[in-house]
Amino acid sequence: MMEEYERSEGLSVRDFCELHDISDGTFYNWQKRYRQRNEAAAPKGFLQVEVVAASVPAPDTPSGALFAEVKGIRLYQPVTADYLKALAS
């Protein structure tokens, strides 16, 4: 149900609870558990970042040199480790 709530756009917690005949307290209890479970499943520590050469230059970069790719996001200029960490989370 938490995934269903996250997919619903513009629906308040109160409306969602009324729709599914549950109390607000029950909703927030399960939301807390759901978040804790997802946080526990999130990767911790270092993530492997593979630096590869770009075969086709990016249209908005003159050199086309690929710096790094993280979860399908291509970076064409050097960035800080904190920035890479934020992308990976």
C-alpha positions in Angstrom: 0.0 0.0 0.0 2.9 2.4 0.6 4.0 2.0 -3.0 0.5 2.6 -4.1 0.4 5.8 -2.0 3.7 7.0 -3.4 2.4 6.5 -7.0 -0.8 8.5 -6.2 -0.3 12.1 -7.1 -2.1 14.9 -5.2 -3.8 12.5 -2.8 -3.5 13.5 0.9 -2.8 11.0 3.6 -6.2 11.5 5.1 -7.9 10.8 1.7 -5.8 7.8 1.1 -6.6 6.4 4.5 -10.4 7.0 4.0 -10.2 5.3 0.6 -8.6 2.2 2.2 -10.5 2.3 5.4 -7.4 2.6 7.7 -6.6 5.1 10.4 -3.9 7.9 10.0 -1.9 6.3 12.8 -1.8 2.9 11.1 -0.7 4.6 7.9 2.1 6.5 9.6 3.2 3.4 11.5 3.5 1.4 8.3 5.1 4.3 6.4 7.9 4.4 9.1 8.4 0.6 8.8 8.5 0.9 5.0 11.1 3.7 5.0 13.3 1.8 7.5 13.1 -1.3 5.3 14.1 0.7 2.2 16.9 2.4 4.1 18.3 -0.9 5.3 18.2 -2.3 1.7 20.1 0.8 0.3 23.7 0.1 -0.5 26.2 1.3 2.0 29.8 2.2 1.6 31.6 2.5 -1.7 29.9 2.1 -5.1 31.9 1.0 -8.1 32.1 3.8 -10.7 33.4 2.8 -14.0 35.2 5.4 -16.2 34.8 4.6 -19.9 35.7 6.4 -23.1 32.7 7.8 -24.9 32.3 6.4 -28.4 30.0 9.2 -29.5 30.6 12.8 -28.3 27.8 14.3 -26.3 26.1 17.0 -28.2 26.6 19.7 -25.6 30.3 19.0 -24.9 33.1 20.0 -27.2 35.5 17.2 -26.2 32.9 14.5 -25.7 35.2 12.8 -23.1 33.1 10.8 -20.6 34.3 11.3 -17.1 32.1 8.8 -15.3 28.8 6.9 -15.5 26.7 6.3 -12.4 23.4 4.4 -12.7 23.0 5.3 -16.3 23.8 9.0 -15.7 26.8 10.1 -17.8 29.1 12.9 -16.5 31.2 14.7 -19.0 33.2 16.8 -16.6 35.0 16.0 -13.3 32.7 16.2 -10.2 33.4 15.8 -6.5 33.0 12.6 -4.6 30.1 14.1 -2.6 28.3 14.8 -5.9 28.8 11.2 -7.1 27.5 9.9 -3.7 24.4 12.1 -4.0 23.7 10.7 -7.5 24.2 7.1 -6.3 21.7 7.4 -3.4 
